[in-house]
Amino acid sequence: MSKGNDAANSPLERATSHSLDQKMALAKRSSHEGVIAGAKAAVVAAVVTAIPTLASVRMVPWARANLNPTAQALIISTVAGAAYFIVADKTVLATARKNSFEQP
């Protein structure tokens, strides 16, 4: 018997491997929840931003003269992107905090 083989099958090694696998699973779940929450927030933010932006371009003379379609898309996509990253970050941090307090 080789000593290296015995060390790889020791209970301490298996417990550490299991613990790392469990932490990786929690991290994947946390990031997935963040992506889903961020995507939902981005869709809501895009709709909420698009309605007044498009309406103002039709009704306000200054907006009609100065906001071309590229500017309108930039306004809407910037708000949607910001909402995605803010909500995803907060969700991942909240999930990680919750999981860290649940650990024994």
C-alpha positions as CSV (number, residue, x, y, z in Angstrom):
1,M,0.0,0.0,0.0
2,S,1.2,3.4,-0.8
3,K,0.9,6.2,1.6
4,G,-0.5,8.7,-1.0
5,N,-3.4,6.4,-1.7
6,D,-4.4,6.2,2.0
7,A,-4.3,9.9,2.4
8,A,-6.6,10.5,-0.6
9,N,-9.2,8.1,0.9
10,S,-8.9,9.5,4.5
11,P,-12.2,10.7,6.2
12,L,-10.7,14.2,6.5
13,E,-10.1,14.4,2.7
14,R,-13.6,13.1,1.9
15,A,-15.2,15.6,4.3
16,T,-13.2,18.5,2.8
17,S,-14.2,17.4,-0.7
18,H,-17.8,17.1,0.3
19,S,-17.7,20.5,2.0
20,L,-16.2,22.1,-1.1
21,D,-18.8,20.5,-3.3
22,Q,-21.6,21.8,-1.1
23,K,-20.2,25.3,-1.1
24,M,-19.9,25.2,-4.9
25,A,-23.5,24.1,-5.2
26,L,-24.6,26.9,-2.9
27,A,-22.6,29.4,-4.9
28,K,-24.1,28.2,-8.2
29,R,-27.6,28.4,-6.8
30,S,-26.9,31.9,-5.4
31,S,-25.6,33.2,-8.7
32,H,-28.5,31.6,-10.6
33,E,-31.1,33.3,-8.3
34,G,-29.2,36.6,-8.9
35,V,-29.4,36.2,-12.7
36,I,-33.1,35.4,-12.6
37,A,-33.9,38.3,-10.3
38,G,-31.8,40.7,-12.3
39,A,-33.4,39.6,-15.6
40,K,-36.9,40.2,-14.1
41,A,-35.8,43.7,-12.9
42,A,-34.3,44.5,-16.2
43,V,-37.5,43.7,-18.1
44,V,-39.6,45.8,-15.7
45,A,-37.1,48.7,-15.8
46,A,-37.0,48.6,-19.6
47,V,-40.8,48.8,-19.9
48,V,-41.1,51.4,-17.2
49,T,-38.5,53.5,-19.0
50,A,-39.6,52.9,-22.5
51,I,-43.1,54.2,-22.0
52,P,-42.3,57.7,-20.9
53,T,-39.3,58.0,-23.2
54,L,-41.3,57.1,-26.3
55,A,-44.2,59.2,-25.2
56,S,-42.0,62.3,-24.6
57,V,-40.5,62.0,-28.0
58,R,-43.9,62.2,-29.5
59,M,-45.3,65.0,-27.3
60,V,-42.4,67.2,-26.2
61,P,-40.9,69.4,-28.9
62,W,-37.4,69.4,-27.4
63,A,-37.3,65.6,-27.1
64,R,-38.6,65.2,-30.6
65,A,-35.8,67.4,-31.9
66,N,-32.9,66.1,-29.8
67,L,-33.6,62.4,-29.0
68,N,-33.0,60.3,-32.1
69,P,-33.8,56.5,-32.0
70,T,-30.2,55.7,-30.9
71,A,-30.5,58.1,-27.9
72,Q,-33.9,56.5,-27.0
73,A,-32.4,53.0,-27.1
74,L,-29.4,54.2,-25.1
75,I,-31.7,55.6,-22.3
76,I,-33.8,52.5,-22.1
77,S,-30.9,50.0,-22.3
78,T,-28.8,51.9,-19.7
79,V,-31.6,51.8,-17.2
80,A,-32.3,48.1,-17.9
81,G,-28.6,47.2,-17.5
82,A,-28.3,49.2,-14.3
83,A,-31.4,47.5,-12.8
84,Y,-30.0,44.1,-13.8
85,F,-26.7,44.6,-12.1
86,I,-28.0,46.2,-9.0
87,V,-30.7,43.6,-8.4
88,A,-28.5,40.7,-9.3
89,D,-25.7,41.9,-6.9
90,K,-28.1,42.5,-4.1
91,T,-29.7,39.1,-4.6
92,V,-26.4,37.2,-4.6
93,L,-25.2,39.1,-1.5
94,A,-28.5,38.4,0.3
95,T,-28.4,34.7,-0.6
96,A,-24.8,34.4,0.5
97,R,-25.5,36.1,3.8
98,K,-28.5,33.9,4.4
99,N,-26.4,30.8,3.6
100,S,-23.5,31.9,5.8
101,F,-25.8,32.2,8.8
102,E,-27.4,28.8,8.2
103,Q,-24.0,27.0,8.3
104,P,-23.4,25.2,11.7
